[in-house]
Every structure is written in C-alpha cells, then in structure tokens.
Amino acid sequence: MNENYLQELQAIVGTEGFISSEESIDPFLQERRGLYRGHCSAVIRPGSTEEVSEVVKCCKKNNVPITPQSGNTGLCGGAVPQGGILINMGRMNRIRDFDPVNSTITAESGCVQFDLQAAARERELMMTLSCPAQKECQLGGNLSTNLGGLNVLRYGNTRDLVLGLEVVLPSGEIWHGLRGLRKDNAGYDLKHLFIGAEGTLGIITAATLKLFPFPKTRLTAIVAMAEVEDLMEVFIGTREHFADNLVGFEIIPRIAVEMVLQYDDNICEPFPSRHNWYGLIELNATNQGLDLKTPMTDFLRTFPHDSKIAANESESDALWAIRHAIPEAQKIRGASIKHDVSLPINKMSTFLTEAAKQVKARLPGILVCSFGHAGDGNVHFNLTQPEKMENQEFNNLHQEFNRIVHDLVHQMNGSIAAEHGVGQLKYEELRKYTDPVEYEMMRMIKRTFDPQNLFNPGKVIKLDG
Ligand SMILES: Cc1cc2nc3c(=O)[nH]c(=O)nc-3n(C[C@H](O)[C@H](O)[C@H](O)COP(=O)(O)OP(=O)(O)OC[C@H]3O[C@@H](n4cnc5c(N)ncnc54)[C@H](O)[C@@H]3O)c2cc1C
C-alpha cells in the first residue's frame, strides 16, 4: 500500500477534514458498548459530496479500505474500522431544501436526527425518524441501518420514508438520485440497495425524505397483564380500534421495570401493584380536536387488569421514560447478551415464552429482559447475567445463547437482525441463517458494486466461505 495516499487525502479535505494523530483518532474508534475497538490510518471528515468522491477515488487507486461513519451509535460494530481509513460524515450537516408543497426535506447525511425533527417541526411538519439515540445518530447512519425506532407502526421504517438519495459509489462516481417523487417506476429502484447496506455498497451523502403533518393530538396509555399472550391480544385490539392513529406499541417485562426503578431515581412505578408485563401504547392524530381519550378509556375498560391514560405531556413522557431507561439500567445491572430479532406477530408470545424457557434451562438464574417494539414484531431479547456469575464467564456463553435464540427465531420464520443491522456482530450469523440463494444474490450485488471489496470489509456480507 502506498502510504503517500494520506498526503493525497489531506490535500483533498484540508486540515479541517483530516485527523491522523493517534490521540485524536481514538474517540472515533470506540464502539459505545465497549464490544469493539477499531483501528485506522486516518479519520477523514469531508465537507462536500465532491470531496467524498475524490477521497473514494484516491482510496480505490491505492487499494485502501473505507469505513463510513455517522453518529457512531450503531449497535453492531458496523462503523468501527478494521484498518484503512474512516470517513466520518459529521461535517456534511446542511439541510439543502425544504419543499412544503411536496412535503419533503432534502438533507445531508451528517445531519443529526433530532435537528431534522426540530427543523420540520418549526414548519408544523413531522420528520418521523425517531429513536432513543436521536441527539447523536445522523441521517446517513439511519439510512444505512434502515432504522426502525419508535414510529414504525404509523409511518414505516426508514425505507418507507426515503424518496431519493445521493450516493458516492465505490468507483468514486456520484449517483445524483435526489428525486422527490412518490411514484417512480423507471427501472430498478436502486435506492433500496443502499438503505440498510451498512456502508458496504457506497457512501450516502444526502437524502430526500417524506414529511408528515405534525400531529395535533397525542395520547399515551399503559396497560398491565399477567401473560404476554394477553398483552399481544391488547395490541391486536388496539390496532383494530385505532388503525392509523396507532404510532407504537412497546412491551416491557416486570424485570425491566425493576431494573429501571433500582438505578434511576426519576422513574416511578406505573401502578400500585406489580404485574408481569406492561404494554405502552402511543396514539396520535393530525386532525385538531379529535378525541382519542374517550375511545381509549372504553377500550381499556374491556381488560380486567390495571391500565391508565397519561393526563398530559409530562405524564406521557414519564411513561416513556421507563421504556427509554431500560438499556442503561441493564448496562448498570451487569453483562448482557442481546438479540434484536423479529417474528411474525402471531408467533411473538410463543417465541417469548419458549425462548425464556430454553435459556433458563441452560443457565438457571439468568435474567430475561425482553422488551421493545412488539407491535412491529420486533423484540430485544436481552439476557443479563445471574447475580453471582462473573461477567467474563457469562460473556463466554454468547455463542451458545445465540444458537438457542436464533435457532428458534429461524424455525419460526423470523429474522435474526430486526432493526439494528448486521455489522460485525452478526456477520457469521447472517451467513448461517440466510437462504443460500439469497446470500449468493447479496454477494453478486456486493461484487458488482465493490469489486475490490474496499467498502466496509468484514461487515454484513462475507465474500468467501
Ligand atoms: C440508546 C440507543 C437506542 C437505540 N434505539 C434504536 C431503535 O429504537 N431503533 C433502531 O433501529 N436503532 C436503534 N439504535 C441503534 C442506532 O442508533 C441506529 O442504528 C442508528 O441508525 C445509527 O446511526 P448512526 O448515525 O449512529 O450510524 P453509525 O453507527 O455511525 O453507522 C451505522 C452503520 O451505517 C454505516 N454508515 C454510517 N453513515 C453512512 C453513510 N453516510 N453512508 C453509508 N454508510 C454509512 C456505518 O458504516 C455503519 O455500518 C439505538 C442506539 C442507541 C445507542
């Protein structure tokens, strides 16, 4: 490898966009959960699409691997480099266009999710990408992981929200695909190749997203149940009653509430008595004055257990705080082995019961904290170490628990990678569980776009073996 390429790169992006000292590179290499630590020769922070294109051409000429990075909040080690250079998109953070008539926003990929939400809100519009990492994660990362998050039931995944993309390809060419069309059947829909590709096929530099009218009414409710199958019945009932007003349905097990109460003084017990399962329901409506409270009160009355409706925004936020505090509380509680899986809705409760039974049989005392976007068929099936076990001893069981959980998911026609992606974490698992014909098609796409295998090698798709 010609080491002069670093000088070439510096000449392209200037000193402002070039970081090469060990100390300054360090913060970009660390994955937040401490699962991965990367290494690279330099961090490049381009200021424009043209600069990205020149950087890629230089890397191609010198055979240098590239890892794209946005907010580095991804949970699969996708943005952690294993050599070559890191391209961090944070300086490309301009909103290029607002089109109120088309109801679209065109923004660069380094825009922080929260800033895009705020910019849309100023215009009475809603940018519906939303997840608990909203103040750090960026548009490019959201697109590249096909972010799910909190609004999927009502507005869809990232894929459903993107109308156009601008991408720098592994050849260094720029694809100017920033169209804002809601109908466009002119050949293959190429944008979907880059959404969810985790930086293995190109670098997304900008996107045009659909916006929605900002909701005038919001309602949050919580319902408690003894059995998870009853909770899933509540979900089905909520979907039938509230149709498009249903934004999210999250499940929370008792163990999660206990962890959160133990570690976060700001969180309150949702009901005076304890319950095995809780369902958090979020509705919204764009028509002014629409009464969601009366039908929700009537609906909740049909269930025998505890339930309540938040009286105002701060009560809504307090209920959501329980949900948002779970990952941090779990981290404080000890080592955990996490599974981000999805299942057909009709198999969700069977999966949760059976998977919990199997992991407890393997390791008595293990804590099963399965929570999340059950209304989307997505659950974070997270396992926390038993009280008296050493972290390392528990972490050593990672592969064994993956096998138990992922085998079951596979048997039930689910997915082992629901919303967080594949990255390094599930690199081998994807190979193991993907239909061979499907995997080969993915390889063909990867080889076609990136014949030198320079874009995020070691992530998502294995070219050999
Ligand atoms: C507290 C917390 C809560 C979370 N909740 C959710 C949730 O509810 N739903 C959910 O889906 N995820 C969730 N996540 C995961 C994470 O926030 C998302 O995956 C997010 O989309 C990643 O965005 P990012 O900007 O941090 O991307 P990064 O972590 O920087 O990158 C993610 C991947 O995309 C690639 N990439 C980044 N930018 C580009 C680009 N411009 N072009 C091409 N490839 C690129 C990277 O190489 C990497 O493979 C959560 C994470 C945290 C820490």
The ligand as an ORCA input file, in Angstrom:
! r2SCAN-3c Opt
* xyz 0 1
  C     -29.655      4.261     23.163
  C     -29.815      3.721     21.773
  C     -31.085      3.421     21.307
  C     -31.264      2.937     20.016
  N     -32.529      2.676     19.590
  C     -32.729      2.228     18.338
  C     -34.061      1.982     17.867
  O     -35.046      2.161     18.570
  N     -34.184      1.527     16.602
  C     -33.115      1.312     15.776
  O     -33.308      0.899     14.626
  N     -31.856      1.534     16.203
  C     -31.637      1.991     17.453
  N     -30.360      2.217     17.894
  C     -29.210      1.941     17.004
  C     -28.656      3.188     16.253
  O     -28.973      4.381     16.874
  C     -29.146      3.200     14.837
  O     -28.645      2.068     14.196
  C     -28.764      4.458     14.024
  O     -29.469      4.418     12.802
  C     -27.279      4.550     13.715
  O     -26.995      5.855     13.244
  P     -25.539      6.468     13.376
  O     -25.549      7.804     12.746
  O     -25.050      6.426     14.754
  O     -24.714      5.455     12.456
  P     -23.296      4.779     12.699
  O     -23.289      3.996     13.944
  O     -22.217      5.776     12.525
  O     -23.245      3.773     11.450
  C     -24.124      2.690     11.336
  C     -23.788      1.902     10.061
  O     -24.048      2.688      8.907
  C     -22.846      2.904      8.141
  N     -22.902      4.307      7.724
  C     -22.945      5.401      8.529
  N     -23.074      6.515      7.787
  C     -23.083      6.134      6.488
  C     -23.199      6.824      5.242
  N     -23.321      8.158      5.202
  N     -23.177      6.095      4.118
  C     -23.057      4.743      4.147
  N     -22.939      4.044      5.276
  C     -22.966      4.722      6.435
  C     -21.708      2.578      9.084
  O     -20.580      2.120      8.377
  C     -22.328      1.507      9.947
  O     -22.254      0.263      9.289
  C     -30.141      2.711     19.185
  C     -28.861      3.001     19.650
  C     -28.694      3.510     20.928
  C     -27.300      3.820     21.393
*
